[in-house]
Amino acid sequence: MRTLLVAAPLLALLALSVWFAAAAWTRLGGEPIPLYGYFAIVGGVLFSLLVGGGLMALVFYSSRHGYDDDANRFDK
């Protein structure tokens, strides 16, 4: 019963947000995106994934090699 009380409002909010997005997409038309716009979008997404992956790799590297141990030496 608890799951239903949580899941039902969340599913209703999801349905409402999908409906709103679809309605806004159809009503807010505009100029079509040119080919270089798609290349810019793909390049931005790939660059963001590359930067995020690199930063996560640095976090794991520093954690595995003990570089983070000195940061908590004053916590007691």
ABEGO torsion letter per residue (X at the ends): XAAAAAAAAAAAAAAAAAAAAAAAAAABBBBBBBAAAAAAAAAAAAAAAAAAAAAAAAAAAAAAAGAAAAAAAABX
